[in-house]
Amino acid sequence: MTDPIINEIVSYLKRSTSIRLNGCPPQTCSLDSLDSLEMFGFINFIENSFGITVLDREVRPEHFDTVAATAQFINRKRGGIN
């Protein structure tokens, strides 16, 4: 089963950032190469696409280090199961 949140994240990253995912699995697709402007845009995308607010204190490596970690963070913020 494919996770729609992961699909949306990957689609955004491919079209809007310089990051190259090269088919890696979401659990290991690192986002650490996003520069500060790309990260700002990524957080804006997350807030607008998923109807959540990302607080400054939530911008932490464990929430944004991989595609899967970001999807889990979004699920938690939306009250879903991760």
N, C-alpha and C positions, 0 to 999 in steps of 0.2 A: 504494500500500500504506500502510495506517495503522499508525503506531507505537503499540503497546499501552502503552508507558511514558508517552508523551505524553498518550494518552487518560486514563490514570489520574491524571496530574498535573493536567490541565485539569479533570477531574471533581472532584478534591479542592478545587482553588482556587475553583471555582464554588460548591461547597456549604459551604465552611468559612472563606472569607476575604471581605474586602470588595472585593477586586480585581475589576475588570470587564474581561474579555478581549474582548468584543464581536467575536468571530469573527476576530481577527487571526491571521496565521500564526504557528506556534510559534517561528520564527526571530526574530520581532520582538515577540512578546508579552512586554513588560517586566514584571518582578516587583519593580521598585524601589519600588512603593508599599506593599509589605507592611510593616506595623509590626513592632516587635521581638517581640511576642507571637505574631503571625501567622507570622513566620519561625521561631520556636521550634516552633510547631505543625506547620509545613510540614516542617521537618527531622525531627521525630518521626514524621510520616506516612511520609516517605521511608525512614527506618530500618526501621520496622515493615512497610511494604508491600513493600520490595524486599530485605530481609534484609542490609542493609549498615550500617556504622557511619560516621557523618560526624564526623570529627575536628574539633576547634576550628579547627585551622590550615587546614582545607579549606573553612571558611565564608568564601568569597571571592567578590567580585563576578563573576569570570569563570565560576564554577560555578552561580551563582544569578541572573544578570541577565536571562535569558529562559527560557521553557519549554524550548526546544530545548537550551540550554546545560545545564540541569539534567538533562535526559534523557541527554545525552552523558556527563555526570559520573556518573550512575547506571550507565550501561553500562560505563564504564571501571572503576568500583569493583567491578562484578560480573564483570569479566574479559571482557566482551563487546566487540563491535566497535561503534564509534560512527559 
